[in-house]
Amino acid sequence: MLLPELRKLLGILLFGAALAAGTANAQINSDIRVIKVTDYMLAFYDGRPSTPPKTGGTENWADSGSMDLGVATYAIYRGDEALVWDTFPTMQQSKWVRDHLEQMGIKRITVVNSHYHLDHIGGNGTYANAPIIASKGTLESLLEKRAAIESGNLWGPPAILPLVLPNKVFEGKMEVMVGDVKVELHNVDIHTPDSLVAFLPADKILLAGDTMEDTLVYISTPASVPAQIDNLEALKQFGIARIYPNHGNIDVIEKGGYDDTLIDATKIYLRNMTLRAKDADFLTMPLETAVEESLTKGWISVWKPYRHVHQSNLESLQEYYKDRPLPTLRD
């Protein structure tokens, strides 16, 4: 989850000093927690401190917009092989994960990038010698933005240098076997057009990437929100038992993940935001108002840094619908 529009100006100001200090790959003081999800899957969780970091002169995209929200990545493993779902914002973190897996006896690793945002691909360099799977759209986005990413000018510092690209791409659906564990990769236009989710049919587990989050999803493409709502409804037809997002509440992840009401919570937020986008007081609509039903039902909780995400969503939707009629949304 990243807010490029909000971070860009700050990033440009900080980039020169950061690069001079040798922070092309940020040295986050990580305290990665390992959670056993099933007998074949681990979650690696970092960030979302009990006291969110204060903003100030050292702010960068890795800390603010990702680590303050909390970042989870996942590893599915059998025998001596593993599939790693996203690679954290930094090389420091991804190397920690790889070292942990190798200490478990893992010798063969395949990586999947859920989408092109930097907090999901920043640690790809740790796996430069491994297959890295992504949607075709992810590779295209990274190629288009490569120079800006490597110079630290896309969302500001830290730069990702060198940017290690996916080397195995697909469109639509792809199946990967990790031992006897079947993993279905689906390209879904939710959050970003290039986003992937991973469905494990044996246990009906969904790795959601950033297609849904707790507290709320970042609206990166306002034009496609009606389609995103339909695509979320299509995910419900998978018969999902448990959902593990990349940005979620660690307490929920530790207790067995979210159920499919996280899909409902995401749909409700997107509907509320879209249908009220022309309200006179839209820009001041509190986060709690937009997610009131889901909060009341206990589907999600409020995490303070999401207030900035919500404000960005308000601004982008208002701008998009300023000279357009509101769409008709399905119930």
N, C-alpha and C positions, 0 to 999 in steps of 0.2 A: 504494500500500500504506500503509494508515494504521491506527493503533491507538487509536481514540477512547477506549476505556475506560481505557487507560493514561495518556493525555495530558490527560484532562478536568480532573482536580483541579489539575494544574500550570497548565493553561491559564487556569482561572478566576482563579488567583492573579496570573498575569502580565498578564491582559488590560488591566486599568486602566492600568498603566504603559506598556504597548505602545501603546495607543490614544492616550494623552497624548503619546507621543513621535512620533506620526504614522506608525506602522508598519501602518496598516490593510492595506496591500499590502506584504509583507515585501521588503526590499531585500537579497536574497541576493547575495553576491559570486560571481556565476556565472562559470564558465569553460566555456561551451558548446562542445562538440566536434561537428563536422559530419562525418558518415560517409556516403560514397556507397554505397548498398546495391545499387542497380541503375541503369540509365541513366534511370530515371524515379522513383526513390525515394531520399530522404535520411533519415538518422537524426540527430536532435539529442539529444546526451547531456550531462547535467550531474549533478554529485554523485559519490557513491561515491569519496570521496578515499582515497588510500593510507593515510592515518591518519584514521580516523573521528573526527568532532568530539566533544569531551568534553561530557558532560552538565553542566548547571549552571544558573545563574540566567538565562541567556539562551535556554534551550531553548524551541522552539516546534514546532508540527506540521509546518511546511514543512521545517525542518532535520532534525528527529528523527522518523523514520517515513516519510520520503520521500527527501529529498536524501541522507541517510546510506546509504540502500539503493541509490542511483543511479536517475535518472529518464531514460527515453528517450521522446521523441515522434517522430513520423514525418511526412513530407510526400511525397505522391504527386503528380507534376506532369507536365504535357504542355503545350507551347506556353506560353500566358500564364495558365493556370489550375492550381490546386493544391487537393488535399484534405489538410487538416491533421488528423492523428490525435492528439487530446488537446492541451492548451494549457499544460502545465507548472503548477507550484504558484503562480507569481506573474506579475503583469503585466510586471515587468521582463524575465523570461525569454521570455514570449510575444511581447513587442514586439521583442526581439532576433531571434526566429525570423521574425516578419513582415517586419522590415527586411531580413533576409537573403534571403527569398523575393522581395521587391520588387526588390532589387538584381539578381536573376536575371531580371527581366522579368515576374514574376508579377503579374497585375492582378486576377484573380478567385480568391477563396479560399472554399472550403467547409470547415467544421470538423465533425469527429465527436468527440463525447464518449463514451469507452468505457464509463463508468459515473459515478455521482454523487460518488465520493470526491473530496475537495477538491484533492488534488495532480494531478487530471486536468481540473478545471474552473476552477482559480484564475485562469488567464490568459484566460478567455473574453472579458473586457472589451476586449481588444485587437481582437477580431473582432465587436464589437457590431453592425457594419453588414453582417455576412455571414450566410449560412445556417449554422445550427448544428444538426446532426443528432444525435439521441440516441434511445434506446428510450423508450417511453412511461413505463416504470418509473423511468427516470432523471429525467425531468421531474417526475413525481409526488413523488419523494423530495426533489428540490431545492425544490419548492414547499412541501412539508411542513416542511422544515428551514430555509427561507429566512431567517426572522428570526434564528435562532440563528447561522447562517453570517455574516450581515451584522453581527451584534453581536460576533462573536468568541467566542460562548459554546458553540458546538457541540463543537469540539475545542480551544478556546482560541485565542489569537492565532496568526498574524495573521488579522484579519477579512477577508472578501472583500466589499468595499463599493464600488460596488454589485455584487450577484451578477447576472451576465448569464446568462439562462436559454436552453436550447435552444429554437429556434423552428420545428423541423421534426422530428416524432416519428413512430415507427412501432412495430409489433408484429411479431415473427416474423422476417421477412427483408426486406431492401431492397437494390436494386442502384443503384449510382452509377457513371457513366462519367466518367472524367477523360481527355479526349481519346479515345484508343483503348484505354485501360486500364480494364478492368472490375473493379469492387470490389463484392464481396458482403458486406453487413453482416448478421450473424446474432446475434440475441438468445439468449444461452445462460446458464442458471443455473449458473454456476461463479464462485466468489468472492462475487459478489452476484447476486441474481435479475435485476437490470437490466443485467447486463454484456453488452457487445458484443464480438465478434471481427470482424475484417475479413479476408476470404479473396480473394486475387488468383489466379483460376484459371489464367491464362496461364502463370504461373511457379510456381504452387502454394505461394505465400507466405501465411503467416498472421500478422497483427498480433494479438497475444494479449491486449493490455491487461493486466489483473492476473489473468486466469484461470489463468496459470501464471507462476512466477517462478524465479529462480535466486538464493537457495537453495531457498525453499519458499513456498507460497501462504499468505496470511492467511485463516483460517477466520472469516468474518464472520457466517455463518448455519449453526451446527452442525446444525440440524434437517435441512438439505437436503444434507448431505455425501453420503449414499448416491446421491442423484440427481445430484450433481455428478460422482461417479465414473462413472456411466453416461453423462453428457453428455460427459465427456472421451473416453470410448471412442468415442462418436459422432463426435467431431472427427477421430479417427484415420481414419475412413472417407472423409474428404475427399481422402486421398492427399497429405498435406502434405509438401513438400520442405524448407522452411525456416520457422522460427518466430522472430519478433522480439517479445519481451515488453517491457513498459514498465519493468520492474525486472529487469535482468539484468546479466551481466558484459560490460563494454565490450569486452574482448579477444575474446570470442566473437562479439559483434555485428560487430566490425570484420573478423573472419575469415569472415563469411558466415552468421552466425546459428546457431541451434540446429536440430537435426533433430527428428523426431517423438518421440524418446526423452524430450524434455522433458515430453511428455504422460504418458509412462509414469512418469517420476519423480514427477510431481504425483499421479498415481493411487496410487502406492506409498505416498507420504507420507500421503495422506488415509486409505488403508486401515489402515496401521500405527497411526495415531493413533486411529481409530475403534475398531478391534478390541481395543485395549489400554486403552480409556478407563476400565475398572473395575479395572485392576491396582492393587494396593496402593501401588506405587511410581511410579504414572503421572506424578505431578507433577514427579518428578525424572528422568524419562527424558531423556537427553541428545539434543540435536539430531542428533548423529552416529548415534545408534542408530536414530532414526526414518527417516533417509535413507541408511543404510549401503549398501544394495544399489546405489543410484544413484551414490553417491560412488565405490564400488569400480569401477563400470563407466564412470566418467568422464562421466556425463551432466550432473552439476551440480558445483558447488564450494561450500565453506562460506565465507560472508561474515559476519563477526562480528556486525553489527547484527541479523541474522536470529535470533540467540539470543533477543532480546526478543519477536520475532514468535512464535517457537516456544513460549515460555513462555505468552504470551497464548492461543495455541491450546490448550495443555494445560489451562489453567484453564477456558476456555469449554466444551470438550468434557466435562471431568469434571463441571462443573456441570450441563450438559444431560442427561447420562446418569446422574446421581446416582440418580434415581428412575424411570429408564426402562430397559428391556432393550436390549442392544446389537442393532443391526440385522443382518440377514443380507445380506452383500455378495456380488455376483457375482464369480466368478474373473476 
